[in-house]
């Protein structure tokens, strides 16, 4: 049956795949989290690591280009909220930009905490663009760990 189909009307498979790849590439480049700011841009999102020990939770967030005064950290119920804004640097006249990939604008991260923490003992340090927040667990939360014996 394929022999009856004229060759000039069949799409070339490699060309079709290349076209599809370009469509998806353009879609992701225009997505609000990537590339330059657009009307749909909702800001940028700092990368975070969250770890836990028996005594505390630790959150590390990469915030390059920010100062500690640019940050607002709060505990809202069982959520740690980190907000801030990375201000756009003033562009110099006469400069031609060949690539603009750095993100600017406000951000908002809310992290639901997996256990109760003691708000009075939370510590936050900001050094070299990395925010480290130590959230000590409450005594009650530390006691809730139940070890189950396997038979």
N, C-alpha and C positions, 0 to 999 in steps of 0.2 A: 504494500500500500504506500510505503514511503517513496517508492520509485515514481509514483504518479504525481507527487507533489513537486512543483517546479522548484529548482534549487535556489533561484534568486529570491523567492518569497519566504524561505525558511530563515529565521533569525539565527545568527551565528551565536552559538552557546558561549564562547569566551567573551564576546562583546556584550551579551546579555548579562553575564555575571559581573563584568566590569561596570556596566551601567548601574546594576543593583548595588554594588559596593560603593560607588560614588554617591548614590542616593542616601544610603545609610551613613556614610562619612559626613555628608552635608547636614543630615539630620542631627547627629551628635555634636557637630561643631556649632550649631545654632541653639543647642539645648541651653537653658538658662544658667546652668552651673559652669559652663565652659566659655572660653573666648572672651571677647569684649562685652561690655555691658550692653544690654538691649532693653527695649521697653518691658520685656517680660522678666528681666533679671531680678532675682530675689536675693542677691548677695552671694557671699562665698561661705564655705564651710571649712573651719579648721579641722585638721586630722587629729584624732584622739586615741590614746591607749588607756584602757581601764583595767586595773589589776586588783586582786584581793588577797589579803593574808588573814590569819585568824584574828588579828587586832584591828585592821583598818582596810579601807578602800583607798586606792590611789588613782588619780586621773592626771594624765599628762596630755597637754594640748600644744600643738605647734602653732605659734602665732608670730611669724616673722614680720618685722616691720612695725610692730606695735610697741607701745610703752605701757607700763602698768596703769597709768591714768586713763588709757583707752578702754579698760576692761570694767565690766560690772558683773560680779559673781554673787549669786544668792542661792539659798536653799529654800525651795517652795514646796512644802509638804514633803513628799518622798522623791523630789526631783532636784537635781543640781542644775542650775541655769547659768550659762556663761554667755554674756552678750558683749558686744564691742563694735568698734568701727575702725577700719583701716582707711585712712584718708588718702585720697589720690594726690600724688606728688604733682607740683606745678610743672606743666610742660614748658620747655624753653622754646622761644620763637626761633624759627629757622632750622629746627631739627626735623629730619625725615625719619620716621620710625619704620623699620622693616618687619618688626615683630612686636606684638603687645600681648603677653600672656599672663602677666601678673594680675591678681585679683584685688579689687578695692571695694569698699562699701561696708555696710553693716552686716553683722552675722548674729545668729541666735542658735545656741545649742542647748537642748534640755535632755538630761540623762536621768532616767528613772533609776533610783538606787535600789539594789537588790536586798538591802538590809537596812535596819535603823542605824543612824549615826548620831553622834553627840555634837550638836551644833556649836556648843561653847568651845569645843576643842579642835575645830576645823582650822587647818593651816594652809595658806596659799603662798607660793613663792614664784617669782617670775625672773628668769635669768636666761640671757642669750636667746630670746624669742620662744622659750619653752615655759609654759605655765604648769606648775606641779601643785596639785591640791591633794592634801592628805585628810581623809575623813575617818576619824576614829569611830569604831563601832561602839554602840552602847553596851554596857555590861549585860543587859538583858538579851541583846542580839547575839552576843558571844556564847551565852548559855544555851541558846536554842539549837545548837548543833547536837544532833542525836546520832550516836554511832550504833549501827545495827550489826549484830553478830550474824555471820553466815553459818548455817548448819550443814 
